[in-house]
Amino acid sequence: MNTTKILQENGFKVTKARIGVIEFLAQDKGPATVEEVTAYLQQQGVAADMATVYRILKKLTEKKLLNVLEFQENKARYELATLPHHHHLICENCGKIIGFKDADLEEAISKVEQKTGFIVNSHRLDFFGICQDCQLKGNP
């Protein structure tokens, strides 16, 4: 991924903070919060406070380079819009978020379109429950 080119093509000034934000989200460790992105930048020695990171995320979202996700936790999470379409499993115990793809779910969307004549432009499907790690630890 050529981060500099992406920024330039979308009219952004190329800065270490903007490059760092995109590079962190490109690692695809799951949707990230402003706090997680800020911590990553600070670990990389990039001088960017949380307000700066929030502004960067907002502008990248406005240019449709990022998707904003909310998982009933009263905070936004961000992921690259270029990631292949996927859904999320959210552990209600530890907060882990796992992305997954399922051809059967995508086929179900096509069936909805066929049966109703409705054109689905986008959709989100998130599952809330308990991850395997928490189950193995005996956490409900």
PENORQUI-V944822 format. One record per backbone hydrogen bond with DSSP energy under -0.5 kcal/mol. CO is the residue of the C=O (numbers start at 0). NH is the residue of the N-H. Records with the same first field share a line. If there is no record, write none. Layout:
CO: NH + NH
This chain:
0: 2
1: 5
2: 6
3: 7
4: 8
5: 9
6: 9 + 11
7: 10
12: 14
14: 18
15: 19
16: 20
17: 21
18: 22
19: 23
20: 24
21: 25
22: 26
23: 26
24: 27
31: 77
32: 36
33: 37
34: 38
35: 39
36: 40
37: 41
38: 42
39: 43
40: 45
41: 44
44: 46
45: 47
48: 52
49: 53
50: 54
51: 55
52: 56
53: 57
54: 58
55: 59
56: 60
57: 61
58: 62
59: 64 + 65
60: 63
64: 80
66: 78
68: 76
74: 70
76: 68
77: 31
78: 66
79: 82
86: 99
87: 126
88: 90 + 97
89: 91 + 128
90: 94
95: 90
97: 88
99: 86
101: 105
102: 106
103: 107
104: 108
105: 109
106: 110
107: 111
108: 112
109: 113
110: 114
111: 115
112: 116
117: 119
118: 120
124: 87
126: 89
128: 91
130: 134
131: 135
132: 136
133: 138
134: 137
